């Protein structure tokens, strides 16, 4: 039962991580449209980047405790790493824009 709960936690952490990534995209759009200053957008993105990293760690931790098959665990870990690379690439683009 506990392993099932850990898998559910991982799923909800993944939803939260996706929401944080969507918020970063909204900040980008606000900066591009001039609704937010570049400094505020970058500060918000930095905070969201920290949240995404935290949630990625929680997902990995929950998956280690779950009884999910190794294949599913590897797949989710690969998705998490790909998302982190996307966030890093967006952050680098924002740094170049400054």
C-alpha positions as CSV (number, residue, x, y, z in Angstrom):
1,X,0.0,0.0,0.0
2,X,2.8,2.4,0.8
3,X,4.4,1.8,-2.5
4,X,1.2,2.7,-4.3
5,X,1.0,5.9,-2.2
6,X,4.5,6.8,-3.3
7,X,3.6,6.3,-7.0
8,X,0.6,8.6,-6.5
9,X,2.8,11.2,-4.8
10,X,5.2,11.1,-7.8
11,X,2.3,11.7,-10.2
12,X,1.1,14.7,-8.2
13,X,4.6,16.1,-8.0
14,X,4.9,15.7,-11.7
15,X,1.6,17.7,-12.2
16,X,3.0,20.5,-9.9
17,X,6.3,20.5,-11.9
18,X,4.4,20.9,-15.2
19,X,2.4,23.8,-13.7
20,X,5.7,25.5,-12.6
21,X,7.0,25.1,-16.2
22,X,3.8,26.6,-17.5
23,X,4.2,29.5,-15.2
24,X,7.7,30.1,-16.6
25,X,6.3,30.2,-20.1
26,X,3.7,32.8,-18.9
27,X,6.5,34.9,-17.4
28,X,8.3,34.8,-20.7
29,X,5.2,35.9,-22.6
30,X,4.6,38.7,-20.1
31,X,8.2,39.9,-20.6
32,X,7.9,39.7,-24.3
33,X,4.7,41.7,-24.4
34,X,6.1,44.3,-22.0
35,X,3.7,43.4,-19.2
36,X,6.6,42.6,-16.9
37,X,10.1,43.9,-16.7
38,X,13.0,41.6,-17.8
39,X,14.4,41.7,-14.3
40,X,11.2,40.5,-12.7
41,X,10.7,37.9,-15.3
42,X,14.2,36.5,-14.7
43,X,13.8,36.6,-10.9
44,X,10.5,34.7,-11.3
45,X,12.1,32.2,-13.7
46,X,14.9,31.6,-11.2
47,X,12.4,30.9,-8.4
48,X,10.4,28.6,-10.7
49,X,13.6,26.8,-11.8
50,X,14.4,26.1,-8.1
51,X,10.8,24.8,-7.6
52,X,11.1,22.5,-10.7
53,X,14.4,21.1,-9.4
54,X,12.9,20.5,-6.0
55,X,9.9,18.7,-7.5
56,X,12.1,16.6,-9.7
57,X,14.0,15.5,-6.6
58,X,10.7,14.6,-4.8
59,X,9.6,12.6,-7.9
60,X,12.8,10.7,-7.9
61,X,12.5,10.0,-4.2
62,X,8.9,8.9,-4.4
63,X,9.7,6.6,-7.4
64,X,12.5,5.0,-5.4
65,X,10.0,4.1,-2.7
66,X,7.3,2.8,-5.0
67,X,7.0,-0.7,-6.4
68,X,6.7,0.7,-10.0
69,X,8.5,-1.4,-12.6
70,X,12.1,-0.3,-13.4
71,X,11.1,0.6,-16.9
72,X,8.4,3.1,-15.8
73,X,10.9,4.6,-13.3
74,X,13.5,5.0,-16.0
75,X,11.0,6.5,-18.3
76,X,9.9,9.1,-15.7
77,X,13.4,9.9,-14.8
78,X,14.2,10.5,-18.5
79,X,11.2,12.8,-18.8
80,X,12.4,14.7,-15.7
81,X,15.9,15.1,-17.1
82,X,14.5,16.3,-20.4
83,X,12.4,18.9,-18.7
84,X,15.3,20.1,-16.7
85,X,17.4,20.4,-19.9
86,X,14.5,22.5,-21.4
87,X,14.4,24.8,-18.4
88,X,18.2,25.2,-18.6
89,X,18.0,26.0,-22.3
90,X,15.3,28.6,-21.7
91,X,17.3,30.1,-18.9
92,X,20.3,30.4,-21.1
93,X,18.2,32.1,-23.8
94,X,16.9,34.6,-21.2
95,X,20.5,35.3,-20.1
96,X,21.6,35.9,-23.7
97,X,18.6,38.3,-24.1
98,X,20.0,40.4,-21.2
